[in-house]
Amino acid sequence: MTHQSPCGAVQLPYAALTRLVTGSYGALSAGGADRAPAPAPVKPTLTSRQTAVLDLVAEGHGNATIARALRCSEHTVKNTIYELMSRLHARNRAHAVAYGLHHGLI
């Protein structure tokens, strides 16, 4: 069941969002039984700092909060997010989180 926030944004339950992002639809998968399984995608490697930042971004924290949690500067967090998005070829923070979930990085 979806929920609509007062500002009009649709909110999905976490389980549904995870299925959408990871593509685990079970029998509804577009691959079907008659197709050969797709080759496993190459999993990008992240540094421990990039992984920690991506985890905190996924939890919805902003740069200032992430900086305090990791005991570094906001500038460091911004640079790490920039490097992370470049490495994942992500268009924005949400895309980076979705990519991280899909590829088991977080």
N, CA, C and O atoms as a MOPAC input file, in Angstrom:
PM7 MOZYME 1SCF
protein

 N      0.83800 1    -1.17500 1     0.00000 1
 C      0.00000 1     0.00000 1     0.00000 1
 C      0.88500 1     1.24000 1     0.00000 1
 O      1.82500 1     1.33400 1     0.78900 1
 N      0.59500 1     2.17300 1    -0.86400 1
 C      1.37500 1     3.40300 1    -0.92500 1
 C      0.71100 1     4.46300 1    -0.06600 1
 O     -0.49100 1     4.40900 1     0.19300 1
 N      1.48900 1     5.40100 1     0.36000 1
 C      0.99600 1     6.51700 1     1.16300 1
 C      1.36600 1     7.80600 1     0.46100 1
 O      2.40400 1     7.88000 1    -0.19600 1
 N      0.54100 1     8.80900 1     0.58900 1
 C      0.85000 1    10.09500 1    -0.00900 1
 C      1.08900 1    11.09200 1     1.11800 1
 O      0.25200 1    11.25900 1     2.00500 1
 N      2.23700 1    11.74500 1     1.07100 1
 C      2.57400 1    12.72100 1     2.09100 1
 C      1.79300 1    14.00800 1     1.83600 1
 O      1.24400 1    14.19400 1     0.75000 1
 N      1.74100 1    14.89700 1     2.82800 1
 C      1.01400 1    16.15100 1     2.65600 1
 C      1.50400 1    16.99000 1     1.47800 1
 O      0.73600 1    17.77300 1     0.91900 1
 N      2.77300 1    16.83900 1     1.09200 1
 C      3.31000 1    17.62100 1    -0.02700 1
 C      3.04900 1    16.94400 1    -1.36900 1
 O      3.44100 1    17.47000 1    -2.41100 1
 N      2.39000 1    15.78200 1    -1.35700 1
 C      2.01900 1    15.11800 1    -2.59500 1
 C      2.97200 1    14.01800 1    -3.03800 1
 O      2.71400 1    13.35700 1    -4.04400 1
 N      4.07800 1    13.80100 1    -2.30900 1
 C      5.02200 1    12.75200 1    -2.68400 1
 C      4.45300 1    11.39400 1    -2.28400 1
 O      3.86100 1    11.25400 1    -1.21400 1
 N      4.63200 1    10.40900 1    -3.13600 1
 C      4.15900 1     9.06200 1    -2.85000 1
 C      5.25700 1     8.32200 1    -2.10100 1
 O      6.42100 1     8.35200 1    -2.50100 1
 N      4.88200 1     7.66000 1    -1.01300 1
 C      5.82900 1     6.90400 1    -0.21500 1
 C      5.47400 1     5.42800 1    -0.31800 1
 O      4.33000 1     5.03900 1    -0.08500 1
 N      6.46100 1     4.60800 1    -0.66800 1
 C      6.27100 1     3.17200 1    -0.76800 1
 C      6.75900 1     2.50500 1     0.50700 1
 O      7.68900 1     2.99700 1     1.14600 1
 N      6.14100 1     1.38300 1     0.88600 1
 C      6.68800 1     0.62600 1     2.01800 1
 C      8.10800 1     0.17800 1     1.68800 1
 O      8.43900 1    -0.03600 1     0.52200 1
 N      8.93700 1     0.03800 1     2.70300 1
 C     10.34300 1    -0.28900 1     2.51600 1
 C     10.52400 1    -1.58100 1     1.71800 1
 O     11.37700 1    -1.64100 1     0.83200 1
 N      9.73100 1    -2.61800 1     2.02000 1
 C      9.86500 1    -3.90200 1     1.32500 1
 C      9.59100 1    -3.74200 1    -0.17500 1
 O     10.30500 1    -4.31400 1    -0.99900 1
 N      8.56800 1    -2.97300 1    -0.52700 1
 C      8.24300 1    -2.75700 1    -1.93900 1
 C      9.35200 1    -1.96900 1    -2.62100 1
 O      9.73000 1    -2.28600 1    -3.74900 1
 N      9.87400 1    -0.95300 1    -1.95800 1
 C     10.95300 1    -0.14900 1    -2.52000 1
 C     12.19300 1    -1.00600 1    -2.75300 1
 O     12.84700 1    -0.88600 1    -3.78900 1
 N     12.51600 1    -1.86600 1    -1.79600 1
 C     13.67600 1    -2.73900 1    -1.93500 1
 C     13.51100 1    -3.68000 1    -3.11500 1
 O     14.46100 1    -3.90000 1    -3.86700 1
 N     12.30900 1    -4.24500 1    -3.29100 1
 C     12.06200 1    -5.13300 1    -4.43300 1
 C     12.20800 1    -4.37800 1    -5.74800 1
 O     12.75800 1    -4.90800 1    -6.71300 1
 N     11.71600 1    -3.13700 1    -5.78800 1
 C     11.82600 1    -2.34600 1    -7.01200 1
 C     13.27300 1    -2.02000 1    -7.34100 1
 O     13.69700 1    -2.11500 1    -8.49300 1
 N     14.01900 1    -1.63700 1    -6.32700 1
 C     15.39900 1    -1.21900 1    -6.54900 1
 C     16.28500 1    -2.40700 1    -6.89900 1
 O     17.13600 1    -2.30400 1    -7.78300 1
 N     16.09800 1    -3.52600 1    -6.22200 1
 C     16.97100 1    -4.67200 1    -6.45000 1
 C     16.51000 1    -5.54700 1    -7.59300 1
 O     17.26500 1    -6.40000 1    -8.05800 1
 N     15.28800 1    -5.35600 1    -8.05600 1
 C     14.78700 1    -6.14500 1    -9.18100 1
 C     14.39000 1    -7.54900 1    -8.79500 1
 O     14.27900 1    -8.41000 1    -9.66900 1
 N     14.16900 1    -7.81800 1    -7.50600 1
 C     13.77300 1    -9.15700 1    -7.07200 1
 C     12.25800 1    -9.27400 1    -7.08000 1
 O     11.59700 1    -9.12300 1    -6.05200 1
 N     11.72700 1    -9.54500 1    -8.26000 1
 C     10.28600 1    -9.62600 1    -8.44000 1
 C      9.78100 1   -11.05600 1    -8.44000 1
 O      8.57400 1   -11.27700 1    -8.53600 1
 N     10.65400 1   -12.01700 1    -8.33500 1
 C     10.23300 1   -13.41000 1    -8.36900 1
 C      9.72800 1   -13.77800 1    -9.74900 1
 O     10.41700 1   -13.55200 1   -10.74300 1
 N      8.52100 1   -14.34700 1    -9.82100 1
 C      7.95900 1   -14.82500 1   -11.08900 1
 C      7.63400 1   -13.68100 1   -12.03600 1
 O      7.44000 1   -13.90800 1   -13.23000 1
 N      7.57000 1   -12.45900 1   -11.52600 1
 C      7.23100 1   -11.32300 1   -12.36100 1
 C      8.44800 1   -10.74400 1   -13.06800 1
 O      8.33600 1    -9.75200 1   -13.78800 1
 N      9.59400 1   -11.34900 1   -12.87000 1
 C     10.81800 1   -10.82900 1   -13.46800 1
 C     10.71400 1   -10.81700 1   -14.98700 1
 O     10.15600 1   -11.73700 1   -15.58700 1
 N     11.25100 1    -9.77500 1   -15.60300 1
 C     11.19500 1    -9.63300 1   -17.05400 1
 C     12.01900 1   -10.70500 1   -17.75700 1
 O     11.80800 1   -10.96700 1   -18.94100 1
 N     12.96600 1   -11.33600 1   -17.03500 1
 C     13.80900 1   -12.34500 1   -17.65100 1
 C     13.04300 1   -13.58600 1   -18.07400 1
 O     13.33800 1   -14.16500 1   -19.11900 1
 N     12.07300 1   -14.00200 1   -17.28600 1
 C     11.28200 1   -15.17700 1   -17.61300 1
 C     12.10900 1   -16.44900 1   -17.54100 1
 O     13.33500 1   -16.39600 1   -17.44700 1
 N     11.43200 1   -17.59800 1   -17.58700 1
 C     12.10100 1   -18.88400 1   -17.47100 1
 C     12.77400 1   -19.30200 1   -18.77400 1
 O     13.69200 1   -20.12100 1   -18.74400 1
 N     12.34900 1   -18.76600 1   -19.91700 1
 C     12.87800 1   -19.19000 1   -21.20200 1
 C     14.16000 1   -18.47500 1   -21.60300 1
 O     14.75400 1   -18.81500 1   -22.62600 1
 N     14.59200 1   -17.51300 1   -20.83700 1
 C     15.79300 1   -16.75800 1   -21.16900 1
 C     16.95900 1   -17.22600 1   -20.31100 1
 O     16.78400 1   -17.63600 1   -19.16400 1
 N     18.14700 1   -17.15500 1   -20.89200 1
 C     19.35300 1   -17.47700 1   -20.13300 1
 C     19.57800 1   -16.38800 1   -19.10000 1
 O     19.29300 1   -15.21900 1   -19.36100 1
 N     20.08800 1   -16.75600 1   -17.92800 1
 C     20.33600 1   -15.72800 1   -16.92000 1
 C     21.35400 1   -14.70800 1   -17.42100 1
 O     22.31900 1   -15.05100 1   -18.10400 1
 N     21.11900 1   -13.46600 1   -17.07000 1
 C     22.03400 1   -12.39700 1   -17.47500 1
 C     23.34300 1   -12.55700 1   -16.72200 1
 O     23.34500 1   -13.01500 1   -15.57900 1
 N     24.44800 1   -12.18900 1   -17.33800 1
 C     25.71600 1   -12.28500 1   -16.62400 1
 C     25.70900 1   -11.36400 1   -15.41800 1
 O     25.11900 1   -10.28400 1   -15.44300 1
 N     26.37200 1   -11.80800 1   -14.37100 1
 C     26.42100 1   -11.02100 1   -13.14500 1
 C     27.14800 1    -9.71400 1   -13.43100 1
 O     28.21800 1    -9.71800 1   -14.03900 1
 N     26.56700 1    -8.58300 1   -12.99000 1
 C     27.24400 1    -7.31000 1   -13.21600 1
 C     28.51800 1    -7.22200 1   -12.37900 1
 O     28.61800 1    -7.80500 1   -11.30000 1
 N     29.46800 1    -6.49000 1   -12.89900 1
 C     30.71100 1    -6.28500 1   -12.16500 1
 C     30.40700 1    -5.36900 1   -10.98400 1
 O     29.91000 1    -4.25500 1   -11.15000 1
 N     30.71100 1    -5.85800 1    -9.80900 1
 C     30.43900 1    -5.09400 1    -8.59800 1
 C     31.56800 1    -4.10100 1    -8.36500 1
 O     32.72000 1    -4.49700 1    -8.19000 1
 N     31.23900 1    -2.80300 1    -8.36300 1
 C     32.29500 1    -1.82800 1    -8.11800 1
 C     32.79200 1    -1.94100 1    -6.68300 1
 O     32.06200 1    -2.35700 1    -5.78400 1
 N     34.03600 1    -1.56500 1    -6.49200 1
 C     34.58200 1    -1.57500 1    -5.13600 1
 C     34.58000 1    -0.15500 1    -4.60300 1
 O     34.85700 1     0.80400 1    -5.32500 1
 N     34.26500 1    -0.04700 1    -3.33900 1
 C     34.24800 1     1.25200 1    -2.67100 1
 C     35.22400 1     1.22600 1    -1.50900 1
 O     35.48300 1     0.17600 1    -0.92100 1
 N     35.75600 1     2.38000 1    -1.19000 1
 C     36.59600 1     2.49000 1    -0.00400 1
 C     35.69900 1     2.40100 1     1.22600 1
 O     34.47700 1     2.51600 1     1.12200 1
 N     36.30400 1     2.19800 1     2.37500 1
 C     35.51700 1     2.12400 1     3.61000 1
 C     34.80800 1     3.44800 1     3.87900 1
 O     33.67800 1     3.45800 1     4.36700 1
 N     35.45900 1     4.55900 1     3.56700 1
 C     34.82900 1     5.86400 1     3.76600 1
 C     33.63500 1     6.03000 1     2.82100 1
 O     32.57400 1     6.49200 1     3.23900 1
 N     33.80600 1     5.65600 1     1.55300 1
 C     32.71200 1     5.75500 1     0.58900 1
 C     31.52600 1     4.89100 1     1.01700 1
 O     30.37500 1     5.30800 1     0.89400 1
 N     31.80800 1     3.69700 1     1.51400 1
 C     30.74200 1     2.81400 1     1.98500 1
 C     30.02300 1     3.42700 1     3.17500 1
 O     28.79500 1     3.39000 1     3.24600 1
 N     30.78000 1     3.99200 1     4.11200 1
 C     30.17600 1     4.61400 1     5.28700 1
 C     29.30900 1     5.80200 1     4.88500 1
 O     28.20700 1     5.97200 1     5.40600 1
 N     29.79800 1     6.61700 1     3.96600 1
 C     29.03200 1     7.78000 1     3.50600 1
 C     27.76900 1     7.31800 1     2.78400 1
 O     26.69400 1     7.87600 1     3.00900 1
 N     27.88100 1     6.31300 1     1.92600 1
 C     26.71800 1     5.81300 1     1.19800 1
 C     25.67800 1     5.24900 1     2.15600 1
 O     24.48000 1     5.44500 1     1.95100 1
 N     26.11900 1     4.54900 1     3.20200 1
 C     25.19100 1     4.05300 1     4.22600 1
 C     24.42000 1     5.20000 1     4.86600 1
 O     23.20300 1     5.11800 1     5.03000 1
 N     25.11700 1     6.25600 1     5.22200 1
 C     24.47300 1     7.39500 1     5.88500 1
 C     23.57900 1     8.17500 1     4.93100 1
 O     22.53600 1     8.68500 1     5.34100 1
 N     23.97100 1     8.27600 1     3.66600 1
 C     23.11300 1     8.91400 1     2.67000 1
 C     21.83700 1     8.09700 1     2.51900 1
 O     20.74600 1     8.65800 1     2.41700 1
 N     21.97000 1     6.77300 1     2.50500 1
 C     20.80600 1     5.89200 1     2.36800 1
 C     19.84300 1     6.05800 1     3.53700 1
 O     18.63500 1     5.88100 1     3.37800 1
 N     20.37000 1     6.39600 1     4.70600 1
 C     19.52600 1     6.62800 1     5.87700 1
 C     18.88200 1     8.00800 1     5.83800 1
 O     18.04200 1     8.32700 1     6.68000 1
 N     19.27100 1     8.82900 1     4.86300 1
 C     18.65000 1    10.13500 1     4.68800 1
 C     19.37100 1    11.29100 1     5.35300 1
 O     18.80600 1    12.37800 1     5.47100 1
 N     20.58800 1    11.08500 1     5.78500 1
 C     21.33800 1    12.14400 1     6.46300 1
 C     21.93600 1    13.12800 1     5.47100 1
 O     22.29600 1    12.75700 1     4.35400 1
 N     22.03600 1    14.36500 1     5.87900 1
 C     22.66900 1    15.40600 1     5.08200 1
 C     24.16500 1    15.43200 1     5.31700 1
 O     24.68300 1    14.72300 1     6.18000 1
 N     24.85300 1    16.25200 1     4.54300 1
 C     26.31500 1    16.31200 1     4.62400 1
 C     26.82400 1    16.69600 1     6.00900 1
 O     27.80400 1    16.12500 1     6.48800 1
 N     26.17400 1    17.65000 1     6.65100 1
 C     26.63600 1    18.09000 1     7.97000 1
 C     26.53400 1    16.96100 1     8.99500 1
 O     27.44900 1    16.75700 1     9.79300 1
 N     25.43800 1    16.24000 1     8.97200 1
 C     25.24300 1    15.12700 1     9.90500 1
 C     26.23300 1    14.00700 1     9.61700 1
 O     26.77800 1    13.40200 1    10.54000 1
 N     26.46300 1    13.73500 1     8.34900 1
 C     27.42800 1    12.69900 1     7.96700 1
 C     28.82000 1    13.09200 1     8.44200 1
 O     29.56300 1    12.25700 1     8.95800 1
 N     29.17300 1    14.35900 1     8.26900 1
 C     30.49000 1    14.84600 1     8.70800 1
 C     30.66400 1    14.65900 1    10.21000 1
 O     31.71500 1    14.21100 1    10.66800 1
 N     29.62400 1    15.00500 1    10.97900 1
 C     29.71600 1    14.82400 1    12.43500 1
 C     29.84200 1    13.34700 1    12.79300 1
 O     30.64000 1    12.98800 1    13.65800 1
 N     29.06700 1    12.49100 1    12.14000 1
 C     29.09100 1    11.06000 1    12.44500 1
 C     30.44100 1    10.43100 1    12.12200 1
 O     30.90600 1     9.54900 1    12.84400 1
 N     31.06700 1    10.88000 1    11.04300 1
 C     32.34600 1    10.30300 1    10.62900 1
 C     33.54900 1    11.09400 1    11.14100 1
 O     34.69900 1    10.73900 1    10.87800 1
 N     33.26800 1    12.15900 1    11.86700 1
 C     34.31000 1    13.01400 1    12.44800 1
 C     35.28000 1    13.52400 1    11.38200 1
 O     36.49800 1    13.37700 1    11.47900 1
 N     34.67200 1    14.13300 1    10.36000 1
 C     35.46000 1    14.75600 1     9.29700 1
 C     34.75400 1    16.05100 1     8.89900 1
 O     33.71200 1    16.38500 1     9.46200 1
 N     35.30500 1    16.76700 1     7.95100 1
 C     34.70300 1    18.02900 1     7.54000 1
 C     33.60400 1    17.79100 1     6.50100 1
 O     33.56200 1    16.75000 1     5.84500 1
 N     32.72000 1    18.77600 1     6.37000 1
 C     31.69300 1    18.70000 1     5.33200 1
 C     32.34800 1    18.67400 1     3.95100 1
 O     31.84200 1    18.02800 1     3.03400 1
 N     33.45200 1    19.36200 1     3.80800 1
 C     34.17500 1    19.38200 1     2.54200 1
 C     34.62100 1    17.96300 1     2.16100 1
 O     34.52400 1    17.56400 1     1.00000 1
 N     35.11000 1    17.21100 1     3.15300 1
 C     35.50800 1    15.82400 1     2.91800 1
 C     34.31100 1    14.98900 1     2.48700 1
 O     34.42300 1    14.16300 1     1.58100 1
 N     33.16500 1    15.19800 1     3.13200 1
 C     31.94900 1    14.46100 1     2.78500 1
 C     31.53500 1    14.79400 1     1.35200 1
 O     31.19400 1    13.89800 1     0.58000 1
 N     31.56400 1    16.08300 1     0.99500 1
 C     31.19900 1    16.47800 1    -0.36800 1
 C     32.11700 1    15.82800 1    -1.39300 1
 O     31.65400 1    15.33700 1    -2.42300 1
 N     33.41600 1    15.82200 1    -1.11500 1
 C     34.37400 1    15.19800 1    -2.03200 1
 C     34.14000 1    13.69200 1    -2.13700 1
 O     34.22000 1    13.11700 1    -3.22200 1
 N     33.85300 1    13.06500 1    -1.00700 1
 C     33.60500 1    11.62600 1    -1.00000 1
 C     32.35500 1    11.29500 1    -1.79600 1
 O     32.34100 1    10.32100 1    -2.54900 1
 N     31.30300 1    12.09200 1    -1.64000 1
 C     30.07000 1    11.86900 1    -2.39200 1
 C     30.33300 1    12.07400 1    -3.88300 1
 O     29.82600 1    11.32000 1    -4.71500 1
 N     31.11300 1    13.07900 1    -4.21500 1
 C     31.45800 1    13.32200 1    -5.61800 1
 C     32.18800 1    12.11300 1    -6.20400 1
 O     31.84000 1    11.64000 1    -7.28600 1
 N     33.19900 1    11.61600 1    -5.49000 1
 C     33.95800 1    10.45100 1    -5.94400 1
 C     33.06400 1     9.22200 1    -6.03600 1
 O     33.15700 1     8.44600 1    -6.98700 1
 N     32.20900 1     9.05400 1    -5.05400 1
 C     31.29100 1     7.91500 1    -5.00700 1
 C     30.33400 1     7.92800 1    -6.19300 1
 O     30.13700 1     6.90800 1    -6.85400 1
 N     29.74800 1     9.08000 1    -6.45400 1
 C     28.81100 1     9.20100 1    -7.57300 1
 C     29.53700 1     8.98300 1    -8.90100 1
 O     28.96800 1     8.40100 1    -9.82400 1
 N     30.76100 1     9.43400 1    -9.00400 1
 C     31.54200 1     9.22700 1   -10.21300 1
 C     31.83800 1     7.74200 1   -10.40400 1
 O     31.70200 1     7.21800 1   -11.50900 1
 N     32.23400 1     7.07700 1    -9.34900 1
 C     32.57500 1     5.65500 1    -9.43000 1
 C     31.35400 1     4.79800 1    -9.77700 1
 O     31.46900 1     3.80200 1   -10.49200 1
 N     30.17700 1     5.19700 1    -9.26100 1
 C     28.94800 1     4.43800 1    -9.51700 1
 C     28.20900 1     4.92300 1   -10.75700 1
 O     27.19600 1     4.34200 1   -11.14600 1
 N     28.70800 1     5.98200 1   -11.37700 1
 C     28.03800 1     6.59900 1   -12.52900 1
 C     26.61000 1     7.00000 1   -12.15300 1
 O     25.66900 1     6.80200 1   -12.92100 1
 N     26.47600 1     7.56600 1   -10.96000 1
 C     25.16100 1     7.95200 1   -10.43200 1
 C     24.85600 1     9.39800 1   -10.79600 1
 O     25.73800 1    10.25700 1   -10.78400 1
 N     23.59200 1     9.65200 1   -11.11900 1
 C     23.16200 1    11.00100 1   -11.49600 1
 C     22.92900 1    11.89500 1   -10.28000 1
 O     23.08800 1    13.11300 1   -10.35800 1
 N     22.55300 1    11.28600 1    -9.16000 1
 C     22.28000 1    12.04200 1    -7.94300 1
 C     22.39700 1    11.10300 1    -6.74900 1
 O     22.71500 1     9.92400 1    -6.90500 1
 N     22.13800 1    11.63600 1    -5.55200 1
 C     22.29000 1    10.83600 1    -4.33800 1
 C     21.33300 1     9.64300 1    -4.32000 1
 O     21.71200 1     8.53800 1    -3.93100 1
 N     20.10100 1     9.87700 1    -4.74200 1
 C     19.11500 1     8.79600 1    -4.74600 1
 C     19.54300 1     7.68200 1    -5.70200 1
 O     19.38500 1     6.50100 1    -5.39300 1
 N     20.07800 1     8.05600 1    -6.85000 1
 C     20.55000 1     7.06100 1    -7.80900 1
 C     21.72500 1     6.28300 1    -7.22600 1
 O     21.82500 1     5.07400 1    -7.43700 1
 N     22.60700 1     6.94900 1    -6.50300 1
 C     23.73900 1     6.27100 1    -5.86800 1
 C     23.25100 1     5.25400 1    -4.84000 1
 O     23.78200 1     4.14600 1    -4.76200 1
 N     22.24400 1     5.62600 1    -4.05400 1
 C     21.68200 1     4.71200 1    -3.05500 1
 C     21.04000 1     3.51300 1    -3.75000 1
 O     21.25800 1     2.36800 1    -3.35400 1
 N     20.24800 1     3.78200 1    -4.78600 1
 C     19.59000 1     2.69800 1    -5.52400 1
 C     20.62500 1     1.75200 1    -6.11500 1
 O     20.45900 1     0.53400 1    -6.05100 1
 N     21.68200 1     2.29500 1    -6.68400 1
 C     22.74800 1     1.49200 1    -7.26900 1
 C     23.43000 1     0.65700 1    -6.17300 1
 O     23.70300 1    -0.52900 1    -6.35500 1
 N     23.69400 1     1.30800 1    -5.03500 1
 C     24.32800 1     0.59900 1    -3.91900 1
 C     23.48800 1    -0.55200 1    -3.40700 1
 O     24.01700 1    -1.62000 1    -3.09900 1
 N     22.18100 1    -0.34400 1    -3.31200 1
 C     21.28700 1    -1.41900 1    -2.88900 1
 C     21.25300 1    -2.53600 1    -3.92100 1
 O     21.33900 1    -3.71500 1    -3.57800 1
 N     21.12900 1    -2.16100 1    -5.17300 1
 C     21.03100 1    -3.14200 1    -6.25900 1
 C     22.27700 1    -4.01500 1    -6.35800 1
 O     22.17600 1    -5.20500 1    -6.65600 1
 N     23.43100 1    -3.44400 1    -6.11400 1
 C     24.68700 1    -4.18300 1    -6.24800 1
 C     25.24100 1    -4.69100 1    -4.92000 1
 O     26.37900 1    -5.15700 1    -4.86600 1
 N     24.46100 1    -4.60600 1    -3.85800 1
 C     24.87800 1    -5.16000 1    -2.57300 1
 C     25.99900 1    -4.39000 1    -1.89300 1
 O     26.74000 1    -4.95300 1    -1.08700 1
 N     26.12600 1    -3.12100 1    -2.21000 1
 C     27.18100 1    -2.32000 1    -1.58000 1
 C     26.76400 1    -1.81500 1    -0.20900 1
 O     27.61000 1    -1.50600 1     0.63000 1
 N     25.46100 1    -1.73200 1     0.01600 1
 C     24.93900 1    -1.30400 1     1.32400 1
 C     23.81200 1    -2.21300 1     1.73800 1
 O     23.23200 1    -2.02900 1     2.80800 1

